Amino acid sequence: MEKIIVLDFGSQYSHLICRRIREFSVYAELVPYDISPQELKKMNPKGIIFSGGPSSVYNENAPKPDEKLFNFDLPLLGICYGHQLISNFFGGKTNYSKKKEFGSAVLYEKKKSILTKNFFKNKKNIVWMSHSDSVKIKPKNFSIIASISNSQCAVLEHKSKKIFSTQFHP
């Protein structure tokens, strides 16, 4: 059975992420963000999702997964806080946004990606944002796939690994 593991960083959408995955007839399981690499391997997932959450990645006590989880040979998707975690881990920079975003925003396609295939209509789409931090500097070896007016790095993709991240909640 195919399985996706969602690491819970406290997002109000974590259960919804799992439900949406299950709607595609793929098993999804929500686990604590501090799951050990050994426990996760035993679960034999086909991919990992880092959920959003209310923390800021630059805070001293911010929840962070074991660093080994960033380098599993599995597809990895970060959403909101997960996007910021991935960016910072790989050398990007996340900071407090001067403009908080809660609600709809226009996302503009910058580059084609398997993640956003058939997503954009006329190189833009409306998405749901819920954040007060954003990635200001993309990590090395990542491409910017899409931007919004308040965040140039709203969707990122690693150039050689199956690592993707979105500031918005898909």
Solvent accessible surface area in square Angstrom, and as a share of the most:
residue,aa,sasa,rsa
1,M,189,0.84
2,E,101,0.45
3,K,40,0.17
4,I,33,0.17
5,I,0,0.00
6,V,0,0.00
7,L,0,0.00
8,D,42,0.22
9,F,8,0.03
10,G,49,0.47
11,S,16,0.10
12,Q,148,0.66
13,Y,52,0.20
14,S,1,0.01
15,H,138,0.62
16,L,64,0.32
17,I,22,0.11
18,C,2,0.01
19,R,122,0.44
20,R,115,0.42
21,I,25,0.13
22,R,117,0.43
23,E,102,0.46
24,F,164,0.68
25,S,110,0.71
26,V,33,0.19
27,Y,84,0.32
28,A,0,0.00
29,E,52,0.23
30,L,43,0.21
31,V,11,0.07
32,P,88,0.55
33,Y,71,0.27
34,D,96,0.50
35,I,15,0.08
36,S,34,0.22
37,P,10,0.06
38,Q,109,0.48
39,E,90,0.40
40,L,0,0.00
41,K,136,0.57
42,K,170,0.72
43,M,36,0.16
44,N,109,0.56
45,P,8,0.05
46,K,109,0.46
47,G,3,0.03
48,I,4,0.02
49,I,17,0.09
50,F,0,0.00
51,S,0,0.00
52,G,0,0.00
53,G,20,0.19
54,P,118,0.74
55,S,37,0.24
56,S,20,0.13
57,V,4,0.02
58,Y,100,0.38
59,N,76,0.39
60,E,169,0.76
61,N,140,0.72
62,A,13,0.10
63,P,23,0.14
64,K,107,0.45
65,P,7,0.05
66,D,59,0.30
67,E,116,0.52
68,K,123,0.52
69,L,1,0.01
70,F,8,0.03
71,N,84,0.43
72,F,32,0.13
73,D,148,0.77
74,L,46,0.23
75,P,55,0.35
76,L,6,0.03
77,L,34,0.17
78,G,0,0.00
79,I,5,0.02
80,C,8,0.05
81,Y,2,0.01
82,G,0,0.00
83,H,0,0.00
84,Q,5,0.02
85,L,6,0.03
86,I,0,0.00
87,S,0,0.00
88,N,51,0.26
89,F,67,0.28
90,F,42,0.17
91,G,60,0.58
92,G,11,0.10
93,K,98,0.42
94,T,2,0.01
95,N,60,0.31
96,Y,125,0.47
97,S,0,0.00
98,K,206,0.87
99,K,122,0.52
100,K,105,0.45
101,E,19,0.09
102,F,136,0.57
103,G,13,0.12
104,S,82,0.53
105,A,18,0.14
106,V,53,0.30
107,L,0,0.00
108,Y,95,0.36
109,E,20,0.09
110,K,117,0.50
111,K,106,0.45
112,K,151,0.64
113,S,15,0.09
114,I,136,0.69
115,L,63,0.31
116,T,10,0.06
117,K,145,0.61
118,N,132,0.68
119,F,62,0.26
120,F,28,0.12
121,K,143,0.61
122,N,141,0.72
123,K,122,0.52
124,K,101,0.43
125,N,42,0.22
126,I,110,0.56
127,V,11,0.06
128,W,125,0.44
129,M,0,0.00
130,S,27,0.18
131,H,9,0.04
132,S,31,0.20
133,D,7,0.03
134,S,0,0.00
135,V,2,0.01
136,K,86,0.36
137,I,107,0.54
138,K,69,0.29
139,P,1,0.00
140,K,162,0.69
141,N,73,0.38
142,F,0,0.00
143,S,12,0.08
144,I,51,0.26
145,I,1,0.01
146,A,0,0.00
147,S,4,0.02
148,I,3,0.02
149,S,101,0.65
150,N,35,0.18
151,S,4,0.03
152,Q,106,0.47
153,C,6,0.03
154,A,0,0.00
155,V,0,0.00
156,L,0,0.00
157,E,37,0.17
158,H,15,0.06
159,K,134,0.57
160,S,99,0.64
161,K,95,0.40
162,K,132,0.56
163,I,6,0.03
164,F,25,0.11
165,S,0,0.00
166,T,4,0.02
167,Q,0,0.00
168,F,7,0.03
169,H,27,0.12
170,P,108,0.68
